[in-house]
Amino acid sequence: MLLLLFVASIAFISARVRAVQLICPRYTDVCHLKDWNVASDGYAILDQLNDTTGLLSLNRLLTPILDGPMLRRLAPFGNLTVYRSDVETLHLTTDCTLQSISLRRTELSSIIFETNAHLHTLDIVIAPLAAVPFTLAKLENLKQLVISVTHIAELDLTVFYPLKELLHLEFTQNQLASLVGAPPGERVASKVKKILIRLNPLTTVDLNLFAPFAELEFLDLSGNRIKSLSGSLRAHQLRHITLESNALRKLNLCTWDGLGSVEWLELSFNRLQQIPACLQKLPNVTELLFDHNRLTHLPLESFADLAQLRELHLTFNQIATISFGSPLPDGLRRLELFHNCLFHSDVALLRCIRIRTQPYTLSHSPTTRIPLTSAGKTGLYKDKEKMDPEHYYYYYYYYYFNYYYQHYYNTYTCFYTHEAYSHSIDLTVEKCWNE
């Protein structure tokens, strides 16, 4: 027993007393400084770094405050990453010339920004931060802001209006329950191109809040709990809209306007019971993803005005009927209807549609396996290589939970209401609407 206590004491002491380490791998411009205690070790160790160091990574930084004096000594390196640290406060001063700051797995809860024209990128991942500081507007040339896995519950988009150079705005896996912003009609000189608000407990979103971002090209609201969308989406440069993995039962695009640039609309893994109304509001859309929903009817006339449509994904629904009010767009190259509730008669009618594409499968058999040729587009593995390792597994389990939930829900519904069929057909014959 005494021996065990002695060994445990030695292990505890060795865990608390760590020598500072400086590691600079050859042929790279990155240096790693571990277990640095500024109070006891001082800044002398920084003198060992040369001018070629472009990124300094501080692993287990043993200080609660990252402020002016310290940041000034680190500024020559340009880019700073702090990982697994006790840092609680960030105070960025005017004379700090760092271009990029990344804080990951810290105790950060307080941020103070002075007017600064040097910082371009700010990443905060895994921290008890409860609010976005209003002093953020003092970062005159900030281009990218990423805040993930924090305690932030409300996001006021007006905080970002003064940031004239901001291009990328991302809030992933926080505790956001509400979005607020300026009233409709607010004029903002914003250059934001990409907004990602993902994996939060949001249940409703007012689309009018995004109107001030006139140059927005990419809007990602995936992985939330959105049940309803209000307001109107107006963005003349918007190209990509992602609403996958939410709880939407219906979507009406009739109030949307100025979306002639939209090329991609993704609504996979929702609870849609019908095809969204007024798809003609997206005249140049090339890809529609409605897979893993609860669609029961497929009105082909909904897609009649989409001359640029190339791919239509409808797998894993409960589609039992199809209305042939008009032919599908001539440019359609890919139509996926795996795992639905279609009969032989529906297949016979579909043979009358000419689609210049490869043969595809119509199936709702519970034993049929889903092909993963387009998995990168369905969201299961989306941006896997770019995903932050700290919360990659959250994505992994979240999407697979949604996948299996929708799969078994739809399979149960089809199996007990329709006879199962599985067909593979070649739709290369001419149109026969008059036959």
N, C-alpha and C positions, 0 to 999 in steps of 0.2 A: 504493500500500500504506500509506504513512504517513498519507494522507488518511483511509483507511478506519479505521485505528487511532485517529486523532484523533476521528472521528465516533463510534466505538464507545465511547471513553472518556467523551465528553460525555454520551452516552446512559446509560452506567452511572452517572455521577455524578448526573445528573438523576433517575434512578430511585431512587437512595439518598437524595437530599436533596429531600424533599417538604415544602411549606409546609402547615401546618394549615389546614383549610377548615371553615367552619361554614355549613351550608345549611339554611334554614328556609322551606320552601314556604309561600306565602300560603294562608290559609283552611284550614290543617291544624294539628294539635297535635303534629306530628312534626318533629324537627330531626335533621340528619345532621352528625356531626362526624368529619371524615376526617383520617387521618395525624396523629393527636394523640400527641405524645410528652410525657408528664407531666413527665419529668425536666427537659426543656429548655423546654417551653412553659408549664408551670405550670397553675394553675386559673383564671387571669384571664379566659380566653375564655368560661368558663361564666357570667360576669357579664353577658354579652350576651344570655343567654336570659331570657325572661320567664316569668311564672307560669303562662301558658297551655300551656306545653310539657308534654304528657302522656307522650310517648315520646321517648327520646334514643337514637339509633342511632350507635354508634361503629364506623366502618368503618376497618379497618387500624389499630387501636389499637397503638401502639408501646410496649408495656410487658409484662413477663412475669408480673406479679402483679396480681391484682385483689383488693385487701384492704380492711380497715376504713377507713383514712383516705380512700381514693379513693371507696369506696362511700358514705361519709357525705356527700361533696360531691355525689354523683350522686343521692342519695335523693330530693330534692325533685321529681324528674321522675317518680317512681312506677314507670315501666316502662323497662327498659334492655335494649338489644340490642347485642351485640358480634359483628361480622362480619369474617371474614378478619383475624384478629389473631394475635399471637405469645403471647397469654396462656397460661401454663402452669399457674398456680395460682389457685384461687378460695378466698378465705377470707372467709366471711360471718359478720359479728359480730352480737352481740345488738342493738346500737343501729342497725343498718341497717334503714331503713324502706321499702326498695324492695318493691313488690308482685309484680313480674315480672322475671325475668332470663332472657334467651335468648342462648346462646353458640353461634355457628355458624361452622364452619371455623376452629377455633382449635387450639392445641397443648396443650389442657387435659389434664393427666395427674394432677393432685393437687387434691383438694377437702377443705376443712375447714369444718364447720358448727358454729357456736355456737348455743345456744338462741335461737330467733328466732320471733316470733309474727306477723311482718308478711308474709313471702314467701308468695304464693299459687301462683305458677306458675314452674316451672323447666324450661327446654328446653335440651338439649345435643345438638347435631347436628354430626357429623363432627369427631371428636377422638380422640386416642390413649388415651383413658381406659380403664383395664384392670379396674376394679372399682367397684361402687356403694359409697360410703363408709357405714359403719355410723352415722356421726354424722348421717345423713339423718333419723333419728328425732327430732332436735332441732328440726326445722321443724314447729312445733306446728300451724300452720294451712295447710300445703301442700295444695292441692286438685288440681293437675295436674302430673304428672311425665312428661316425654318425653325418652328417651335413644335416639338413633339414630346408626348408622354409627360405632360405637366398637369397641374391642378387647375388650369384656367377653365372657368365655367361659362364665361360670357365673352364674346368677341365683338368689339366695337370697330367696325370697318373704317370709321372716320379717322381713326388713329393713323391710317396709312395714306390718307389723302394728301398730306403735305410732302410725302416722299416722292419727289419728282422723278427720281432715277430708278425707283423700285420696279423690277421686272418679274420676280418670282416670289410668291407668297404661299407658304405651306404651314398648315396646322393639322398634324396627324396624331391620332390616338391621345387626344387630350380629354377633358371632361366637359366639352362645350355642349351646353343645353340650349343656348340661344345666340342668334346673330342679330346685331343692331347696326343701324347706319343712319345716314342723312335722309331726309324726305325726298321723294321723287323730284327730279328737276335740278338737283344740285350739280353745279358745274365744277368738275375737277380735272386738273391737268395731269392725269395719271398715265403712266406708260406700262402699267402692269400687264404682262402677257399671259401669265399662268397663275391660277389660283387653285390650290388643292386643300380641301377641308374634308379629311377622311377619318373614318373610324372614331367617331364621336357620338355621344348620345342625343344628337339632334333629332327631333321628331317633326319639325315643320321649318320651312325656309321661305322667306319672302324674296322672290327673284328680283324685285325692284332694287334690292340692296346692291346688286352688281352693276346697275346702270351707270354709275359714275366711272367705272373702269372701261372707258370707251375703246381701248386698244386690246381688250382681253381676247385671247385666242384659244385658251385651254381652261375649261372649268371641270374640276373633278370633285364631286360630292359623294363618292362611293363609300360603302362600309359604314354608313350612319344608320339611324333608325327612322328615316324620313317617311312619314305617312302621307303628308300633303305638301304641295307646293302652291304658294299664292303669288299674286303679282304677275308681272309680265317680264319675260326675258328679252332684252333688246341689246344686241351686241353685233355690230356690223362686221367685225373682224373675227368673230368666234368661229373656230373650226372644229373643236372637239368638245363634246358634252358627255360626261360620264356620271350616271346615277345608279350604277350597279350596287347590288347588295344593300338594298334599303327595304322599306315595307310599303311601297307604293301599290295601291290597288287600281288606280286609274291615273291617267295623265292627259290633260287637254292642252294642246298647243295652239288653240285658236286665238289666244290673246298674245301670243309671241309675235315679234315683229323684227324685221331687219336682220334675218338670220340666213341670208343668201350665201354666206360663206361656210356654213356648217357642212362638214364632210362626214362626221361620225357621231352617232347617237347610241349610247350604250345603256340599256335598261335591264341587263341580265340580273338574275337572282332577286327579283322583286315578287310582288303578288298580283301582278296585272291580270285582270280578268277580260280585258278587251284591248285590241290594238289602239294605241293613242290616236285621238281625234286630230284632224287638221295636219296630217303629215306633210301636206303640200306647202306648209310654211317653211319647209326645208328643201327647196327646189334642187339644190346641188348636193344633197347628201349621197354618199357613195356606199356607206355601210351602216346597217341597222342591226342591233343585237337585242333581241327580245327573248333569248333562251332562258330556261329555268324560271318560268312564271306559271300562271294558271289560266292561260288563254284557252278558250273552248271553241272559238269560231275564228276562221281566217277569211276576212273579206279582201279579195285580191284588188278590188277597186280602191282600197286605201292607198295603194302604191302606184296607181295609174299615172299620176303627175310627176313621179320621181324619175325623170329621164336619165339621171346620172347614177342611179342605184346599181351597184355591182354585186353586193353581198347582202343576203337576208338570212339571219340566224333565228330559227324558231324551235330549236331542239328542247326536249324536256318540258313540254307543256301538256295540255289536255285537249288539244285541238281534235274535235270530232266531226266538224262540218266545215266546208269551204264554199264560199259564194263566188261565182265566176262572173261578177259584174263587168269586168274588163280584163284584158290580158295583162300579164306582168310586163314591166318595162323591157324593151328589147335589149338593153345593155346589161341585164342581169346575168352574172357569170356564176354565182354560187347561191344555191337555195338549200338550207339545211332544215330538215323536218324529222330528225331522229326522235324516237321516243314520244310519239303522240298517239291519239286514239282514232286513227283513220281506218276506213273500211275499203274493200276492194273497189267499190264504186267511185270513191274519191280518187283512187289511183288511176282508174280508167279515164276520168276527166282530166287529170293532170297530164296524161299522155298527149292531150291536145294543145299543150303549151310548148312553143319552140323556145328553148333556152340553149344558147351556144355555150355549153359548159360540159364538164365531165359528168358521168352518171352519179347520182346521189341516192341516198337511202331514205325511205319513209318507214319509220319503225316505231312501235311502242311496246314491243315485246319486253317483258321484265328481264329477260336473259340477255338481251342485246347490249353489248358493251359500247360505251360512247367513244368515238375516235378522238384522239388528242392532237389532231393535226393543226387545230387552231387554238390550242390551249393558251397560247400567249396572248390571244385576243379576248378570251372569255374572262380574264381577270384572275384565274387560278394561279398563274405564275407571272403575272404582269410586273414588269420592272424588278424581277427577282435579283438581277445582278446589281441594280442600283439601290436595292432596299437596304436600309440600315440594319446591321446584324443584331442590334439590341432588340428590335421589335419585328424581325423577320418571322419568327415563329408565331407571333400573334397573328400576322397575316395568314400564315399557313393554316393554322387551326381555324381561324375565323372563316376563311373561304371554304374550307372543306366541310365545316359544319353546315354552312349554307347549301353547299352542293348536295350533301346526303339528305338534308332535310327536304329540299325541293324534290330530289330524286324519288325518295320513298313516298312522299305525299302524292306526287303525280302518278307514280306506278300503281299505288293502291287505288286511286280514283279510276284509272283506266282499266285495271284488271277486273274490277268488280262492276263496271258499267258497260264494257265493250269486249267483244271477242278479240283476242290478240292476233295481229298479223305482222309480218316482217317482209318488206319488199325491197328489192333493189332494181331500179328501172332506169332506162336511158331516155331522157327527154330531149331527143334531137329531131323529132318529127315536126312537120309543119303545123301551124295553128289550124284548128278545125272548129272554130266557133260556130260555123254555120252548119255543121254536120248533125 
